[in-house]
Amino acid sequence: MRGPMYQRLHVVLKIPAYQLLYYYEGEVDTVAATTTDGRIIHFPANVLRSVVQNQGVYGTFELVFDENHKFVSIRRVSD
């Protein structure tokens, strides 16, 4: 029996702290980002909460989605 099929996408994010306020205030609920292989993806802004730093969200991140395109996890892979 095979386990779930996960899709792992790498994105470079450069979101300054002041722009994150739009997410926290509810004005924006989705982030659009370009993957390192050139695809544009959209994901819920609330997934960024675990990777926000004082200056914002900067670096290369791996986003993992399940076979139904549901968000599973995010982690920083480089600065």
C-alpha positions in Angstrom: 0.0 0.0 0.0 1.4 3.4 -0.9 1.3 6.4 1.4 -0.1 9.8 0.5 1.4 11.6 -2.5 2.8 15.0 -1.4 3.8 17.8 -3.7 6.8 19.8 -2.5 7.2 23.3 -4.0 10.0 25.7 -3.3 9.3 29.4 -3.3 11.4 32.5 -2.7 9.5 34.9 -0.4 10.3 38.6 0.2 7.5 40.0 2.2 8.3 43.0 4.4 6.7 43.2 7.8 4.4 46.1 6.8 2.9 44.0 4.1 2.1 41.2 6.5 -0.2 43.6 8.3 -2.6 43.2 5.3 -2.8 39.5 6.1 -3.3 39.9 9.8 -5.9 42.6 9.4 -7.8 40.3 7.1 -7.6 42.6 4.0 -5.7 39.8 2.1 -6.1 36.1 2.8 -4.0 34.6 0.0 -0.4 34.8 -1.0 0.7 34.5 -4.6 4.3 33.3 -5.1 6.5 32.0 -7.9 8.1 28.6 -7.5 11.7 28.2 -8.2 10.7 26.3 -11.4 8.6 29.3 -12.6 5.0 28.2 -11.7 2.7 30.7 -9.9 1.0 29.3 -6.9 -1.6 30.6 -4.4 -1.8 29.6 -0.8 -3.5 30.8 2.4 -1.6 33.6 4.1 -2.1 32.1 7.5 0.5 29.4 6.7 3.1 32.1 7.0 2.6 32.6 10.7 5.2 29.9 11.7 7.9 31.5 9.6 7.4 35.3 10.2 10.4 37.1 11.7 10.7 40.7 12.9 11.6 42.0 9.4 8.9 39.9 7.6 9.2 36.7 5.6 12.4 36.3 3.6 14.1 33.3 2.2 13.5 30.1 0.3 10.7 27.9 1.7 9.4 24.5 0.9 5.6 24.2 0.9 4.1 20.7 1.1 0.6 20.0 -0.2 -1.3 16.7 -0.2 -2.9 14.9 -3.1 -6.0 17.2 -2.8 -3.8 20.3 -2.9 -4.4 20.9 0.8 -1.6 22.6 2.7 0.5 20.3 4.9 3.6 22.3 6.0 6.0 25.0 5.4 9.7 25.2 6.3 12.6 27.5 5.6 15.3 25.8 3.4 17.6 28.8 3.0 17.9 32.5 3.8 
